[in-house]
Amino acid sequence: MTLGPDPSRPAGEPSPSPVADPRLDVEALRLLLDVSRRINAERDAAALPTAVVDSLVTVTKADRGFLVLKEGGGLRFALARDRKGRALEAEKFRVSESVVKEVAETGETRLIDDAANSSAYNARLSIVNLSLRTILCVALRTDRGILGVIYVDSNAITRRFSERDVPLVEAFAAQAAVALERARLQEAERDRDRMRQQLELAAEIQQTFLPGTFPDAPGLAGAVATIPAQQVGGDLYDVIRFPDGRTGLVVGDVSGKGVPAALFAARILSDVRYEALFHDDVAATLASVNEIVARRSTRGMFVTLCYAVFDPRTREVLVGNAGHLAPLLRTASGAVTRWEDGAGLPLGVASAQTYAVARHRLAPGETLVLLTDGFLDAVGPAGDRFGDDRLHAAVGAAPAEPVGLVRRLCENVVGFTAHVPQADDLTCLAVAPA
């Protein structure tokens, strides 16, 4: 702690005892209790810094008080007030940054009396330029570390800080730190509550974009299920009924998770439905949606998508695949194969893409399964993936009818992962000739 000479004391006169007058101690304690009640009673996080600084100035009888908080690896001057409770204007919002940084780093209180002449700080131009006579800077300590500092200064001849002020201001700093930390935690909890409510609402809104159940479709039985890894996800699916009785089947996966992926997926669904009805052609639909996504994509987002159209009159299926997991075919005997033909680039990776179309026919007893790769990438307690072999075995052992197949496959994956958090969204759509 650095102290300078007191020019108001005659030469040779002994310094006053550092022990304060008992009545002053009692008065200081009463004042500390009063201001502690004030800042601890403040429940408005936005108003708390003002209460802290005004109380600090009251306790110390300083000219100015400052609150400086650690933020983002640096220091933020949160508030500055004078003894009349007025906020300091930007040009007056200046302190000795060297002292503030030192206290914030070391946590050691700094008392500088007659600062402009102090031998410990006379090389620091910030102090000289501010013409300060006395400074007191104390760290705001919490169990989590140093939250910031409180700082008071004065250039009034009648008010000079001394060692007698230090215990009082340190006690005040302890109370202020507790109040500020409590307010920070409460605000963080409120932010989490708001985010949780927003995510719940986003999940409800997202469900309005996705069919709740597989709709009635001519000559086709189907089922669908989706399990997001977070409250909202980037998987998408749709069932499109054409005027001539054909049915379009869409399953896709947007890169990323959470709200950004969900918003992107919602827009893709709208684009696919519009372009599918407009073009009435699988290849043209994928090429057109790819151009839309390539022009609009931000931060490198793209989407893998499988688009199939089933004709109940011929049981023919036209399949276009934009970088998505190949569809699975479960035969009546339980054998499982992949339709790997017709694959192209994911939507949005590059413009001016063309997409091939594969033709297949669904025989009676066969089931077509469209999936997202969350099923393959599901991780069990031992750290191993669900993978292709388990996926094929689960599909082959599941009931042939779509509802039972989808339910059994989801149960298998959830049972495999046990208590391991879900790493990716899961979507499964299965159809069979009715």
C-alpha positions as CSV (number, residue, x, y, z in Angstrom):
1,M,0.0,0.0,0.0
2,T,1.6,3.3,-1.0
3,L,1.1,6.5,0.9
4,G,2.5,10.0,0.0
5,P,3.3,12.9,2.2
6,D,0.5,15.0,3.7
7,P,1.3,18.7,2.8
8,S,-1.3,20.0,5.2
9,R,0.5,18.7,8.3
10,P,3.3,20.9,9.7
11,A,6.8,19.5,9.4
12,G,7.9,17.3,12.3
13,E,4.3,16.8,13.5
14,P,3.7,13.1,14.2
15,S,1.2,11.3,12.0
16,P,-2.2,10.5,13.6
17,S,-2.7,7.1,15.1
18,P,-4.1,4.6,12.5
19,V,-6.6,3.6,15.2
20,A,-9.9,5.4,14.3
21,D,-12.0,7.1,16.9
22,P,-14.4,4.6,18.4
23,R,-17.4,6.8,17.6
24,L,-16.2,7.0,14.0
25,D,-16.0,3.2,13.9
26,V,-19.5,2.8,15.1
27,E,-20.7,5.4,12.6
28,A,-18.8,3.7,9.8
29,L,-20.3,0.3,10.7
30,R,-23.8,1.8,10.8
31,L,-23.2,3.3,7.4
32,L,-21.9,0.0,6.1
33,L,-25.0,-1.8,7.3
34,D,-27.3,0.8,5.7
35,V,-25.7,0.6,2.3
36,S,-25.4,-3.2,2.5
37,R,-29.1,-3.4,3.1
38,R,-29.7,-1.1,0.1
39,I,-27.6,-3.0,-2.4
40,N,-28.8,-6.4,-1.2
41,A,-32.4,-5.3,-1.4
42,E,-32.0,-4.2,-5.0
43,R,-33.5,-6.9,-7.3
44,D,-33.2,-5.1,-10.6
45,A,-29.9,-6.2,-12.1
46,A,-29.8,-3.1,-14.3
47,A,-30.2,-0.8,-11.3
48,L,-27.7,-2.6,-9.1
49,P,-24.5,-1.0,-10.5
50,T,-26.0,2.4,-9.8
51,A,-26.9,1.4,-6.2
52,V,-23.4,0.1,-5.7
53,V,-21.6,3.2,-7.0
54,D,-23.8,5.7,-5.2
55,S,-23.4,3.7,-2.0
56,L,-19.6,3.6,-2.5
57,V,-19.4,7.3,-2.9
58,T,-21.6,7.8,0.2
59,V,-19.4,5.4,2.3
60,T,-16.1,7.0,1.2
61,K,-17.3,10.7,0.8
62,A,-15.3,10.6,-2.5
63,D,-15.7,13.0,-5.4
64,R,-16.2,10.2,-7.9
65,G,-16.9,6.5,-7.8
66,F,-16.4,3.9,-10.6
67,L,-17.4,0.3,-11.1
68,V,-15.2,-1.8,-13.4
69,L,-16.1,-5.4,-14.3
70,K,-14.2,-8.1,-15.9
71,E,-15.7,-9.1,-19.2
72,G,-14.6,-11.2,-22.2
73,G,-11.0,-11.4,-21.0
74,G,-10.8,-7.6,-20.5
75,L,-12.2,-4.8,-18.3
76,R,-15.4,-2.9,-18.9
77,F,-16.0,0.4,-17.1
78,A,-19.6,-0.3,-16.2
79,L,-20.6,3.0,-14.4
80,A,-19.2,6.3,-13.2
81,R,-21.0,8.6,-10.8
82,D,-20.1,11.7,-8.8
83,R,-20.9,12.6,-5.2
84,K,-24.2,14.2,-6.3
85,G,-25.4,11.0,-8.0
86,R,-24.8,12.3,-11.5
87,A,-23.5,10.0,-14.2
88,L,-20.2,11.2,-15.5
89,E,-20.1,12.3,-19.2
90,A,-17.9,10.3,-21.6
91,E,-15.1,12.8,-21.5
92,K,-15.0,12.8,-17.7
93,F,-15.2,9.0,-17.6
94,R,-11.5,8.6,-16.9
95,V,-9.6,6.8,-14.2
96,S,-6.0,5.7,-13.7
97,E,-6.2,2.5,-15.9
98,S,-2.8,1.3,-14.6
99,V,-4.1,1.2,-11.1
100,V,-7.4,-0.5,-12.1
101,K,-5.6,-3.2,-14.2
102,E,-3.2,-3.9,-11.4
103,V,-5.9,-4.4,-8.8
104,A,-8.0,-6.5,-11.2
105,E,-5.0,-8.8,-11.8
106,T,-3.5,-9.0,-8.3
107,G,-6.6,-8.5,-6.1
108,E,-4.5,-6.3,-3.8
109,T,-6.0,-3.0,-2.6
110,R,-4.3,0.1,-3.7
111,L,-4.3,3.3,-1.7
112,I,-2.5,6.3,-3.2
113,D,-2.5,9.5,-1.2
114,D,-1.3,12.7,-3.0
115,A,-1.2,10.5,-6.1
116,A,0.5,13.0,-8.4
117,N,3.6,13.1,-6.1
118,S,3.6,9.4,-5.0
119,S,7.0,7.9,-5.4
120,A,5.4,4.5,-6.2
121,Y,3.3,5.9,-9.1
122,N,5.0,9.1,-10.2
123,A,6.0,7.5,-13.5
124,R,2.5,6.8,-14.5
125,L,1.3,9.6,-16.7
126,S,-2.3,8.6,-16.3
127,I,-2.3,9.7,-12.7
128,V,-0.3,12.8,-13.3
129,N,-2.6,13.9,-16.2
130,L,-5.7,13.4,-14.1
131,S,-4.2,15.6,-11.3
132,L,-5.5,13.2,-8.7
133,R,-4.6,13.7,-5.0
134,T,-6.0,10.5,-3.6
135,I,-7.1,7.1,-4.9
136,L,-8.6,4.0,-3.4
137,C,-9.1,0.9,-5.5
138,V,-10.4,-2.4,-4.2
139,A,-11.0,-5.8,-5.8
140,L,-14.5,-7.3,-6.0
141,R,-13.8,-10.9,-4.9
142,T,-16.1,-13.8,-5.2
143,D,-15.7,-17.6,-4.8
144,R,-15.3,-17.7,-8.6
145,G,-12.4,-15.2,-8.5
146,I,-12.1,-11.4,-9.0
147,L,-15.3,-10.0,-10.5
148,G,-13.9,-6.5,-11.1
149,V,-12.9,-3.5,-9.0
150,I,-14.5,-0.5,-7.3
151,Y,-12.5,2.7,-7.5
152,V,-12.9,6.1,-5.8
153,D,-10.9,9.2,-6.2
154,S,-10.9,12.7,-4.9
155,N,-9.0,15.9,-5.5
156,A,-10.6,17.8,-2.6
157,I,-8.1,19.0,0.0
158,T,-10.6,18.3,2.7
159,R,-11.0,14.6,1.7
160,R,-7.9,12.4,1.6
161,F,-8.1,8.6,1.9
162,S,-6.0,6.9,4.6
163,E,-5.4,3.4,5.9
164,R,-8.4,3.9,8.2
165,D,-10.6,3.8,5.1
166,V,-9.4,0.6,3.7
167,P,-11.2,-2.0,6.0
168,L,-14.5,-0.2,5.5
169,V,-14.2,-0.1,1.7
170,E,-13.0,-3.7,1.6
171,A,-16.0,-4.7,3.7
172,F,-18.2,-2.8,1.3
173,A,-16.5,-4.4,-1.7
174,A,-17.2,-7.8,-0.2
175,Q,-20.9,-7.0,0.1
176,A,-21.1,-5.5,-3.4
177,A,-19.3,-8.5,-4.9
178,V,-21.9,-10.8,-3.4
179,A,-24.8,-8.7,-4.6
180,L,-23.3,-8.3,-8.2
181,E,-22.6,-12.0,-8.4
182,R,-26.1,-12.9,-7.2
183,A,-27.6,-10.6,-9.8
184,R,-25.4,-12.1,-12.5
185,L,-26.5,-15.6,-11.6
186,Q,-30.2,-14.6,-11.4
187,E,-30.0,-12.9,-14.8
188,A,-28.3,-15.9,-16.3
189,E,-31.1,-18.1,-14.9
190,R,-33.7,-15.8,-16.4
191,D,-31.9,-15.9,-19.7
192,R,-31.9,-19.7,-19.6
193,D,-35.6,-19.7,-18.8
194,R,-36.3,-17.3,-21.7
195,M,-34.2,-19.5,-24.0
196,R,-36.0,-22.6,-22.8
197,Q,-39.4,-21.1,-23.4
198,Q,-38.3,-19.8,-26.9
199,L,-37.0,-23.3,-27.8
200,E,-40.2,-24.9,-26.6
201,L,-42.2,-22.5,-28.8
202,A,-39.7,-23.0,-31.7
203,A,-40.3,-26.8,-31.4
204,E,-44.1,-26.3,-31.5
205,I,-43.8,-24.1,-34.5
206,Q,-41.4,-26.6,-36.2
207,Q,-43.9,-29.4,-35.7
208,T,-46.5,-27.3,-37.7
209,F,-44.2,-27.6,-40.7
210,L,-44.0,-31.4,-40.5
211,P,-46.8,-33.8,-40.9
212,G,-47.9,-35.1,-37.5
213,T,-48.8,-38.5,-39.0
214,F,-48.4,-40.0,-42.4
215,P,-51.4,-38.7,-44.4
216,D,-53.7,-40.8,-46.4
217,A,-52.2,-41.5,-49.8
218,P,-53.6,-43.6,-52.7
219,G,-52.2,-47.1,-52.8
220,L,-49.6,-46.4,-50.1
221,A,-49.3,-47.1,-46.4
222,G,-46.8,-45.2,-44.4
223,A,-45.4,-44.1,-41.1
224,V,-42.9,-41.4,-40.0
225,A,-41.1,-40.5,-36.8
226,T,-38.5,-37.8,-35.9
227,I,-36.5,-37.4,-32.7
228,P,-34.5,-34.2,-32.6
229,A,-31.1,-34.2,-30.7
230,Q,-32.1,-30.8,-29.3
231,Q,-35.5,-29.3,-28.8
232,V,-35.5,-28.3,-32.4
233,G,-33.6,-30.0,-35.1
234,G,-32.3,-29.8,-38.7
235,D,-34.0,-33.0,-40.0
236,L,-36.9,-32.5,-42.4
237,Y,-39.5,-34.7,-44.0
238,D,-42.7,-34.2,-46.0
239,V,-45.4,-36.1,-47.9
240,I,-46.6,-34.4,-51.1
241,R,-49.8,-35.5,-52.7
242,F,-50.0,-34.8,-56.5
243,P,-53.3,-34.2,-58.2
244,D,-53.0,-37.4,-60.3
245,G,-52.7,-39.6,-57.3
246,R,-48.9,-39.9,-57.0
247,T,-47.2,-39.3,-53.7
248,G,-43.9,-37.5,-53.1
249,L,-41.7,-38.5,-50.2
250,V,-39.1,-36.2,-48.8
251,V,-36.5,-36.8,-46.1
252,G,-33.5,-34.4,-45.6
253,D,-30.9,-33.3,-43.2
254,V,-29.6,-29.7,-42.8
255,S,-26.0,-29.3,-41.8
256,G,-25.8,-28.2,-38.1
257,K,-28.3,-28.5,-35.3
258,G,-30.6,-26.3,-33.1
259,V,-32.5,-23.2,-34.1
260,P,-30.4,-22.2,-37.2
261,A,-30.8,-25.6,-38.7
262,A,-34.5,-25.7,-37.9
263,L,-35.1,-22.4,-39.6
264,F,-33.1,-23.5,-42.6
265,A,-35.1,-26.8,-42.7
266,A,-38.4,-25.0,-42.6
267,R,-37.5,-22.8,-45.6
268,I,-36.2,-25.9,-47.5
269,L,-39.5,-27.7,-46.9
270,S,-41.4,-24.8,-48.5
271,D,-39.0,-24.6,-51.4
272,V,-39.2,-28.4,-52.1
273,R,-43.0,-28.5,-52.0
274,Y,-43.4,-25.5,-54.3
275,E,-40.8,-26.7,-56.8
276,A,-42.1,-30.3,-56.7
277,L,-45.6,-29.2,-57.6
278,F,-44.4,-26.7,-60.2
279,H,-42.0,-28.9,-62.1
280,D,-43.7,-32.3,-61.6
281,D,-40.3,-33.9,-62.2
282,V,-37.8,-35.3,-59.7
283,A,-34.6,-34.2,-61.4
284,A,-35.9,-30.7,-62.2
285,T,-37.2,-30.3,-58.7
286,L,-33.8,-31.1,-57.1
287,A,-31.9,-29.0,-59.6
288,S,-34.2,-26.0,-59.0
289,V,-34.0,-26.3,-55.2
290,N,-30.2,-26.6,-55.4
291,E,-30.0,-23.3,-57.1
292,I,-32.2,-21.7,-54.5
293,V,-30.1,-23.1,-51.6
294,A,-26.8,-22.2,-53.3
295,R,-27.8,-18.6,-53.7
296,R,-29.3,-18.3,-50.2
297,S,-26.9,-20.4,-48.2
298,T,-25.0,-18.6,-45.4
299,R,-22.1,-19.9,-43.3
300,G,-21.6,-22.8,-45.6
301,M,-24.9,-24.5,-44.7
302,F,-26.2,-27.2,-47.0
303,V,-28.8,-30.0,-47.0
304,T,-28.7,-33.6,-48.0
305,L,-32.1,-34.7,-49.3
306,C,-33.7,-37.8,-50.8
307,Y,-36.8,-37.2,-52.9
308,A,-38.9,-40.1,-54.2
309,V,-42.2,-40.1,-56.1
310,F,-44.5,-43.2,-55.9
311,D,-47.1,-44.0,-58.5
312,P,-49.8,-46.3,-57.1
313,R,-50.9,-47.4,-60.6
314,T,-47.6,-49.0,-61.5
315,R,-46.0,-49.2,-58.0
316,E,-43.0,-47.5,-59.6
317,V,-40.8,-45.3,-57.5
318,L,-38.6,-42.5,-59.0
319,V,-35.8,-41.6,-56.6
320,G,-33.4,-38.6,-56.7
321,N,-30.7,-38.4,-54.1
322,A,-28.8,-35.2,-53.2
323,G,-26.0,-36.5,-51.1
324,H,-28.3,-38.3,-48.7
325,L,-28.2,-41.7,-47.1
326,A,-29.4,-44.2,-49.7
327,P,-32.9,-45.6,-49.2
328,L,-33.3,-49.1,-47.7
329,L,-35.5,-51.7,-49.2
330,R,-36.9,-54.4,-46.9
331,T,-38.1,-57.4,-48.9
332,A,-41.0,-59.7,-47.8
333,S,-38.4,-62.2,-46.6
334,G,-36.7,-59.6,-44.4
335,A,-33.6,-59.1,-46.6
336,V,-32.4,-55.5,-46.7
337,T,-30.7,-53.8,-49.6
338,R,-29.8,-50.2,-50.5
339,W,-30.9,-48.2,-53.5
340,E,-27.6,-46.5,-54.1
341,D,-28.0,-45.4,-57.7
342,G,-28.8,-41.8,-58.7
343,A,-26.7,-40.1,-56.0
344,G,-25.6,-36.5,-56.5
345,L,-24.1,-33.6,-54.5
346,P,-26.0,-32.2,-51.5
347,L,-28.2,-29.1,-52.1
348,G,-26.4,-25.8,-51.9
349,V,-22.8,-27.1,-52.3
350,A,-22.5,-25.8,-55.8
351,S,-24.8,-24.2,-58.4
352,A,-25.7,-25.5,-61.8
353,Q,-26.0,-29.2,-60.7
354,T,-28.0,-31.9,-62.5
355,Y,-29.4,-34.9,-60.7
356,A,-30.0,-38.4,-61.9
357,V,-33.2,-40.3,-61.3
358,A,-33.4,-44.0,-60.5
359,R,-36.4,-46.1,-61.2
360,H,-37.5,-49.0,-59.0
361,R,-40.7,-50.9,-58.3
362,L,-42.2,-51.8,-55.0
363,A,-43.4,-55.4,-54.9
364,P,-46.2,-56.6,-52.5
365,G,-44.7,-57.1,-49.1
366,E,-41.7,-54.8,-49.7
367,T,-41.1,-51.7,-47.6
368,L,-39.1,-48.6,-48.6
369,V,-37.3,-46.9,-45.7
370,L,-35.9,-43.3,-45.9
371,L,-33.6,-42.3,-43.0
372,T,-31.2,-39.6,-41.8
373,D,-27.7,-40.6,-40.8
374,G,-28.4,-40.0,-37.1
375,F,-29.4,-43.7,-37.0
376,L,-25.9,-44.7,-38.2
377,D,-24.1,-42.3,-36.0
378,A,-25.9,-43.1,-32.8
379,V,-23.3,-44.0,-30.1
380,G,-23.7,-46.6,-27.4
381,P,-22.2,-46.6,-23.9
382,A,-19.1,-48.4,-25.2
383,G,-18.4,-45.6,-27.7
384,D,-19.3,-47.7,-30.8
385,R,-21.7,-46.5,-33.5
386,F,-25.0,-48.2,-34.3
387,G,-23.6,-48.5,-37.9
388,D,-24.8,-50.2,-41.1
389,D,-24.7,-53.8,-39.8
390,R,-27.0,-53.1,-36.8
391,L,-29.2,-50.9,-39.0
392,H,-29.8,-53.6,-41.6
393,A,-30.4,-56.2,-38.9
394,A,-32.9,-54.0,-37.1
395,V,-34.8,-53.2,-40.3
396,G,-34.8,-56.9,-41.3
397,A,-36.1,-58.0,-37.9
398,A,-38.7,-55.4,-37.7
399,P,-42.3,-55.9,-38.8
400,A,-42.9,-55.3,-42.5
401,E,-45.7,-52.9,-42.1
402,P,-44.5,-49.3,-41.9
403,V,-45.9,-48.3,-38.5
404,G,-44.3,-51.3,-36.7
405,L,-41.1,-51.0,-38.6
406,V,-40.6,-47.3,-37.7
407,R,-41.5,-47.9,-34.1
408,R,-39.2,-51.0,-33.7
409,L,-36.3,-49.2,-35.4
410,C,-36.5,-46.2,-33.1
411,E,-36.8,-48.4,-30.0
412,N,-33.7,-50.3,-31.1
413,V,-31.6,-47.2,-31.5
414,V,-32.8,-45.6,-28.2
415,G,-32.1,-48.9,-26.4
416,F,-28.6,-49.1,-28.0
417,T,-27.6,-45.6,-26.9
418,A,-29.0,-46.2,-23.4
419,H,-28.1,-43.0,-21.4
420,V,-25.6,-41.6,-23.9
421,P,-26.9,-38.2,-25.1
422,Q,-28.3,-38.2,-28.6
423,A,-25.6,-36.8,-31.0
424,D,-27.8,-36.2,-34.0
425,D,-31.4,-35.9,-35.1
426,L,-33.2,-39.1,-36.1
427,T,-35.9,-39.3,-38.8
428,C,-37.4,-42.4,-40.3
429,L,-40.0,-42.6,-43.0
430,A,-41.3,-46.0,-44.2
431,V,-43.8,-46.8,-47.0
432,A,-45.3,-50.0,-48.5
433,P,-47.8,-50.6,-51.3
434,A,-51.3,-50.8,-49.8
